[in-house]
Amino acid sequence: MQENKENPNELLELLLEKCDHLYQENMLLRGKLEDRTDVDALKSSYEKTISEKDTKIVDLEKQVAYLRRRIWGKSSERYIQEDPQQRRIDFDGFDLLPGEIELVEAARAEIETFRERRVKERVKQKPVRKPLSEDFPRIEEHLYPDEINDNMDAWTELEPEVTEVLEYEPGKCYVRKIVRHKYVLKSKPSRESEEKSSLIVTASLPTKYQPIARSYAGASLLAELMINKYVNHLPFYRQIQMMKQLGANLPPPTVNDWFKDTADLLRPLYYRLKELVLATDYIQVDETTVPVINNEKHKTVNGYMWMVRSVMDSQLFFHYDHGSRAQNVALSLLNDFRGAMQTDGYAVYKMYEQKKGVLPLGCWAHARRKFTESLKNDKSRAEYALEQIGLLYEVEREADDKNLSYEDRAKLRESLAYPIMVAFEKWLVREYEKVLPKSPIGKAIKYTYDIYHRLTRYHLDGRYRIDNNLAENSLRGLALGRKNYLFCGNHDAAEDAAVMYSLLGCCKAADVNFRDWMVYVLSHIHDYDEDYTRDLAELLPGNYSRRNS
């Protein structure tokens, strides 16, 4: 950089004189403005001139402040050994000089050549799978081709093919070493026999040993990873750290790929589950939020996961449609359903009042919650409402204690619960006129009265439940999970999570051991790939439990 030949003190004094001169002109202009009789006519032009001079004063004051810092302020360069080439950061004015522009352009061009060279030299390396550690205990399994069984003497054994799969059992990892023996015919076959048999035969690898093609993850390891995340709510990165303690170094991208592949493997079973649940005549529906990363907004947003539960056979599934909670999602999801549908008071479900073949039911637990929240606002009315709802629940407890049949439960509701509900409805109508509509008690009364026809329908059939609590209980696992792993990476990951939550939720509902079921399904699901006479529903947790009981 060129040295400033002018004395900084002289330049500072010159700038101060300019500031003082502009200030004096500014004051004169203001005085003239006040003395003028025709103030309105000249006000606009004077104010414009004053504004321009004020702006220039501010700019000059900034320059003065900078020079003061340069002359009298602290400088870190004082403590740096002087460069023999006289290089230092200094300014010859605020505009780039022609020589400086040339240097900048030359430097930029050379830096661009560096970047281009690096791009050309950078070769995308294919990931290389590291061999499994020799420290793992190994269990060998030998497989032989079927072709050699008839005449062993006609074949010569070659070097076998070895496949190693990492398996997991509580507390340790081990390697399943699968040795597939290979043979070649001793003599060259004739043309006729050549058509029937190849020269070299190798034992095939059963899919139960390798659920995911070309992967070293065994069914037990995949089951452990999925169950720990979607049942025990452990994020993958924590599990990877835990696996390191067992000697297994699992790369995070590989584990994420395993998750996607496992979800894809189970997706046909998930679709079959949805068909079966929606084919029943009594379901409960609820929805909850799940944080999802929005790449466009570069932040997490709340998406909605829908849950549909078949009450009578305790099967359920989760549904994710780009995080939407809109009416069109409910329409497409429940389009073919016919029967009783129990929900909360969400306005979307109101449309099913007009749909033929659907009987909407309400949830007394949601209504009770509204009155509990209004206790501080209007204690007497809220306590009365809670007492009436409590009487309805007492009828249900009595039916449970006596283990009544569905028919007898309906009769008990008709004789005891129905009169309570009639009286309570009249109370709602009377009291709503006496309270403020926007107050907590007013909102509670309005919420309950608006869906009262849905709330009271449960007494028509002994199978129907008084509330939607079974559905809400099924959402608790998801609520715990989102507090631990925080978010889903994108919409596809949320859809994959819906698959896992659905099938593992069915395990919980059917009281099936998560690990045993998952290992069995991952080991046998490929059996259904080409045999279309078999029903995938055989693999669902409820059927698995009955088959193994």
Secondary structure, DSSP 8 states (H G I E B T S, - for coil): -----S-HHHHHHHHHHHHHHHHHHHHHHHHHHHH-S-HHHHHHHHHHHHHHHHHHHHHHHHHHHHHHHHHHS--GGGGS---TT------SSSS--HHHHHHHHHHHHHHHHHHHHHHHH------------TTS-EEEEEE--GGGSS-GGGEEEEEEEEEEEEEEETTEEEEEEEEEEEEEESS---HHHHHHS-SEEE----GGG-SSTT--B-HHHHHHHHHHHHTS---HHHHHHHHHHTT----HHHHHHHHHHHHHHHHHHHHHHHHHHHTSSEEEEEEEEEEEEETTTTEEEEEEEEEEEETTTTEEEEEESTT--SHHHHHHHTTT--EEEE--S-GGGGGGGSSTTEEEE--HHHHHHHHHHTTTT-HHHHHHHHHHHHHHHHHHHHHHHTT--HHHHHHHIIIIIHHHHHHHHHHHHHHHTTS-TTSHHHHHHHHHHHTHHHHHGGGG-TTS-SSSHHHHHHTHHHHHHHHHH--BSSHHHHHHHHHHHHHHHHHHHTT--HHHHHHHHHHHGGGGSS-TTS-GGGGSHHHHHHHH-
